[in-house]
Amino acid sequence: MSHKNKLTPVFTAVLCLVTFSAFISNAASAEPLKIGMSFQELNNPYFVTMKQALMDAAATIGATVIVTDARHDVSKQVSDVEDMIQKKVDILLINPTDSVGIQSAVKSAHAAGVVTVAVDAHAEGPVDSFVGSKNFDAGEIACTYLAKNLGGKGDVAILDGIAVVPILDRVRGCKKALSTFPGIKIVTTQNGKQERDQALTVTENILQANHKLKGIFSVNDTGSMGALSAIEASGRDIKLVSVDGAPEAITAIQKKNSKFIATAAQYPRDQVRLALAIALAKKWGANVPASVPVDVKLVDKDNAKTFRW
């Protein structure tokens, strides 16, 4: 394992072995484990996929699961976590809607002896580990692809989202990539809130105000689908790239003459499985890494047919 705690195949195998061995040795005498997972939202295929993977993984070890949806309300998420602590969860997996705002809940979980792992977005406070995609890389590879497809020149817009670390990192990665192309100009950055309807309206406004626009980077695929609708309705030749790898986005990329040219795909199933494995290993006495970055993959028309979450 590198100094950055990158999860290698060898470490993955060892972690799984430790987790499995610990489970076997504890299963006979221990009460069924209780796992809590608090999502920032569940109105998104990415997190729905993550939830299903968690339920499937938990079923294999006979654990019970409590799942809550913060709906992007940090006060609700804090309350949800406090309620899980009262229900005596053994493990808390948290996907924060506000990395800083959730700190009090993380502290409460730590004080109660609950093993806590942040998933997809980091959380402030004494978490035991963090498992998340390389979001900076995702923004960088998506926007490099966009710039090259524009021939290294043209006006570009960024469709931003909520102010959590993964989204901020994607935008930073995109801006870094675009800065290496002198002919590319970022003409506006606006918040589509990662929602289809909001992104549609925001993109329509962007198109009306920027008649020379050639490309758009969306911070997630749900927002990108709204942006794509606006682009198609305009009849203009504007290229779109995004982040996530959602099935609907992958389908759109495959269409003939699609304006949606690529997405930097993530792996929600892998993230939550790793998070659960690390939490189990920690609970049963193993040393675990402070963070586990998960690779992303650029998906374009050439490899979209074979990509699956």
Buried (B, 14 or more C-beta within 10 A) or exposed (E): EEEEBBBEEEBBEBBBEBBBEBBEEBEEEEEEBBBBBBBBBBBBBBBBBBBEBBBEBBEEBEBBBBBBBBEBBBEBBBBBBBBBBEEEBBBBBBBBBBBEBBBBBBBBBBEBEBBBBBBBBBBBBEBBBBBBBBBBBBBBBBBBBBBEBBEEEBBBBBBBBBEBBBBBBBBBBBBBBBEEBEEBEBBBBBBBBBBBEBBBBBBBEBBEEBEEBBBBBBBBBBBBBBBBBBBBEBEEEBBBBBBBBBBBBBEBBBEEEBBBBBBBBBBBBBBBBBBBBBBBBBBBEBEBBEBBBBBBBBBBBEBBEEBEB
